[in-house]
Amino acid sequence: MARQRSTSSARRRSSTKELADDTTERKPPAKIPSRRDAETFGTSRVLPVQLHIGDRIADETGEWEVTGRPFTTVGGKHANVRIRLIKQPTVTEIRVWGAYERVSVKRAASAEESKG
């Protein structure tokens, strides 16, 4: 024998259906800007020990180019990289980052990447 539903639950369903019909159309959710949208094409965030010679780093003092391989100090906690100022090639310095800080760089196109 099949059970019949009570009329009160049927009434509740119909009232919620009517409410759903009365609501105005909802706008699609706003697109949340991603970190990738904010960055320009060709830049990436890498660890300092992953920097290559020729990578470019921009900051408030200007644009710099990596001229030496990175090395670590303090038991691998700090990463040091020799860089030079693009505007004045005679100006060089050694930058120090925490080994796990990410750095925004523009990668230099290698010969292998330009072939393919």
DARA-V30333 format. One record per residue. PHI is phi in whole degrees, 0 to 359 (NA if undefined). Layout:
((PHI) (PHI))
//
This chain:
((NA) (276) (274) (263) (280) (286) (289) (292) (289) (294) (295) (297) (296) (293) (290) (289) (294) (296) (296) (295) (289) (281) (290) (284) (295) (272) (284) (295) (300) (294) (288) (277) (294) (263) (295) (295) (295) (289) (277) (280) (296) (98) (261) (212) (250) (232) (286) (302) (287) (262) (288) (243) (296) (104) (296) (245) (236) (247) (215) (292) (269) (137) (258) (241) (239) (286) (246) (220) (292) (288) (222) (251) (223) (55) (67) (87) (275) (242) (246) (247) (220) (274) (228) (229) (283) (295) (295) (234) (299) (282) (272) (234) (204) (253) (267) (237) (235) (296) (299) (250) (277) (271) (239) (278) (225) (258) (284) (283) (289) (272) (296) (292) (291) (287) (291) (259))
//
